[in-house]
Amino acid sequence: MVMNGHTHSYERGEKEHVHYLVSGGGGGGLDDYFVDYDHITFSEGVHHFTRIDVDDDQLTVTATDQHGQQVDQFVVNKYASLDSEDGELPEGMGLDQNFPNPFADSTTIRYSVVDPERVILEVYDTLGRKVSTLVNRNQAPGRYIVTYSPMHLASGQYTFRLTTGSATLTRPFTIVR
């Protein structure tokens, strides 16, 4: 991960398996320019602070504005591209039901991809609005595990959506606070 900051705006992206984060400091003003770089996946001209939580093989980055509202959150996991039990590639793309479900604090999502391609794992509310992006990167064929801790979401029904160039899979889940 590369972090840098020269304005108060917030941007994140990924290029060639490196996460880029522009956040904070330097005394500059808010930028209102149009982001036209393919690797920038999120940009917001807002005063904010960024918190990074490290837990074993997971790094969670959360940007929060001056009013305490979450601007963005993403998770970087240390991935194992093959199932450690049998060392074989999956036969098909899959998105398992998260566990536990329902949950209050965190849940585990397992998925598999069969081709090297861009993989996007997102969370949507019941109105179809994207509320989180958990994975947005090129991945090798294999089985992957993501831990999701959506402290910014209220109790309710949501959907995980796994998208690749070849298919889209969804699974519903419930948060209970």
C-alpha positions as CSV (number, residue, x, y, z in Angstrom):
1,M,0.0,0.0,0.0
2,V,1.2,3.5,-0.9
3,M,-0.1,6.3,1.2
4,N,0.4,10.0,0.4
5,G,-1.3,13.2,0.9
6,H,-1.0,16.8,-0.3
7,T,-4.6,18.0,-0.1
8,H,-7.5,17.5,2.2
9,S,-9.3,15.4,-0.4
10,Y,-9.6,11.6,-0.3
11,E,-8.8,9.2,-3.1
12,R,-8.1,5.5,-3.3
13,G,-7.3,3.1,-6.1
14,E,-5.3,0.1,-7.1
15,K,-2.8,-0.4,-10.0
16,E,-0.7,-3.5,-10.6
17,H,-1.7,-5.0,-7.2
18,V,-0.6,-1.9,-5.3
19,H,-3.2,0.0,-3.3
20,Y,-2.9,3.8,-3.5
21,L,-4.4,6.1,-0.8
22,V,-4.3,9.9,-1.0
23,S,-5.4,11.2,2.4
24,G,-5.0,14.3,4.5
25,G,-2.5,16.9,5.5
26,G,-0.2,19.4,3.9
27,G,-2.5,22.4,4.3
28,G,-4.0,22.3,0.8
29,G,-7.6,23.0,0.1
30,L,-10.3,20.6,-1.1
31,D,-9.9,19.5,-4.7
32,D,-13.0,19.5,-7.0
33,Y,-11.3,18.2,-10.1
34,F,-12.6,15.3,-12.1
35,V,-10.7,12.1,-11.6
36,D,-9.9,10.4,-14.9
37,Y,-7.4,7.8,-14.0
38,D,-8.7,4.2,-14.4
39,H,-7.0,3.0,-11.2
40,I,-8.8,5.6,-9.0
41,T,-11.9,3.8,-7.8
42,F,-13.1,6.3,-5.2
43,S,-12.6,10.1,-4.8
44,E,-14.3,12.5,-2.5
45,G,-13.5,16.2,-1.9
46,V,-14.2,16.3,1.9
47,H,-12.2,17.1,5.0
48,H,-11.6,13.8,6.8
49,F,-9.3,11.7,8.9
50,T,-8.2,8.2,8.0
51,R,-8.0,5.3,10.5
52,I,-6.1,2.1,9.7
53,D,-6.8,-1.1,11.8
54,V,-4.5,-4.1,11.5
55,D,-5.8,-7.5,12.6
56,D,-3.7,-10.5,11.7
57,D,-4.0,-10.9,7.9
58,Q,-6.4,-8.0,7.4
59,L,-5.9,-4.2,7.1
60,T,-9.1,-2.1,7.3
61,V,-8.9,1.5,6.2
62,T,-11.8,3.8,7.2
63,A,-12.1,7.5,6.1
64,T,-14.5,9.6,8.3
65,D,-15.5,13.2,7.7
66,Q,-15.5,16.0,10.3
67,H,-19.1,15.2,11.3
68,G,-18.3,11.6,12.1
69,Q,-19.9,10.1,9.0
70,Q,-18.0,7.3,7.2
71,V,-16.8,8.5,3.8
72,D,-15.2,5.2,2.7
73,Q,-14.0,1.9,4.0
74,F,-12.0,-0.9,2.4
75,V,-10.3,-4.0,3.5
76,V,-7.0,-5.4,2.3
77,N,-6.5,-9.1,3.0
78,K,-3.5,-11.4,2.8
79,Y,-4.9,-13.9,0.4
80,A,-4.1,-17.6,-0.1
81,S,-4.8,-18.3,-3.7
82,L,-5.2,-22.1,-3.2
83,D,-7.2,-24.1,-0.7
84,S,-4.6,-25.2,1.9
85,E,-6.4,-28.6,2.4
86,D,-6.1,-30.0,-1.0
87,G,-4.0,-27.5,-3.1
88,E,-6.4,-27.8,-6.0
89,L,-8.1,-25.0,-7.9
90,P,-11.8,-24.6,-7.6
91,E,-14.0,-26.1,-10.4
92,G,-16.3,-23.1,-10.7
93,M,-16.8,-19.6,-9.4
94,G,-18.5,-19.5,-6.1
95,L,-19.8,-17.3,-3.3
96,D,-20.6,-19.2,-0.1
97,Q,-23.1,-17.9,2.4
98,N,-21.3,-15.8,5.0
99,F,-21.0,-17.1,8.5
100,P,-22.2,-16.3,11.1
101,N,-25.4,-15.0,9.6
102,P,-27.1,-13.1,11.1
103,F,-24.3,-11.3,12.9
104,A,-23.6,-8.2,15.0
105,D,-20.0,-7.4,14.7
106,S,-18.2,-9.3,11.9
107,T,-18.7,-12.2,9.5
108,T,-16.6,-14.3,7.1
109,I,-17.2,-14.5,3.4
110,R,-15.6,-17.3,1.3
111,Y,-15.5,-17.2,-2.5
112,S,-13.7,-18.8,-5.4
113,V,-12.6,-17.7,-8.9
114,V,-11.5,-20.0,-11.7
115,D,-9.9,-17.5,-14.1
116,P,-7.3,-14.8,-13.5
117,E,-9.5,-11.7,-13.7
118,R,-10.8,-8.6,-11.9
119,V,-12.9,-9.6,-8.9
120,I,-15.3,-7.2,-7.2
121,L,-17.0,-8.0,-3.9
122,E,-19.4,-5.3,-2.8
123,V,-22.2,-4.8,-0.2
124,Y,-25.6,-3.4,-1.2
125,D,-28.6,-2.3,1.0
126,T,-32.2,-3.2,0.2
127,L,-32.6,-0.1,-1.9
128,G,-29.8,-1.2,-4.2
129,R,-27.3,1.3,-3.0
130,K,-23.6,0.2,-2.7
131,V,-22.5,0.7,0.9
132,S,-19.1,-1.0,0.9
133,T,-16.5,-2.4,-1.5
134,L,-14.5,-5.2,0.1
135,V,-12.5,-6.4,-2.9
136,N,-11.7,-4.7,-6.2
137,R,-8.6,-6.2,-7.7
138,N,-7.2,-8.7,-10.2
139,Q,-7.0,-12.1,-8.6
140,A,-5.5,-15.5,-9.5
141,P,-7.7,-18.6,-9.6
142,G,-8.3,-19.9,-6.1
143,R,-10.3,-19.7,-2.9
144,Y,-10.4,-16.6,-0.9
145,I,-11.6,-15.5,2.6
146,V,-12.7,-12.0,3.6
147,T,-13.7,-10.9,7.1
148,Y,-16.3,-8.1,7.1
149,S,-16.9,-5.8,10.1
150,P,-19.5,-3.2,9.0
151,M,-19.7,-1.1,12.2
152,H,-21.1,1.8,10.1
153,L,-24.2,-0.1,9.0
154,A,-27.5,-0.3,10.9
155,S,-29.4,-3.5,11.6
156,G,-31.1,-4.8,8.5
157,Q,-31.0,-6.9,5.3
158,Y,-28.1,-6.5,2.9
159,T,-26.6,-8.4,0.0
160,F,-23.0,-9.4,-0.9
161,R,-22.4,-9.2,-4.7
162,L,-19.4,-11.0,-6.3
163,T,-18.7,-9.8,-9.8
164,T,-16.1,-11.0,-12.3
165,G,-15.9,-10.6,-16.1
166,S,-17.8,-13.8,-16.5
167,A,-20.5,-13.9,-13.8
168,T,-22.2,-12.2,-10.9
169,L,-23.3,-14.0,-7.7
170,T,-25.2,-12.6,-4.7
171,R,-25.9,-13.8,-1.2
172,P,-28.2,-12.0,1.3
173,F,-27.2,-11.4,4.9
174,T,-28.6,-9.8,8.1
175,I,-27.0,-7.5,10.6
176,V,-28.5,-7.5,14.1
177,R,-27.4,-4.9,16.6
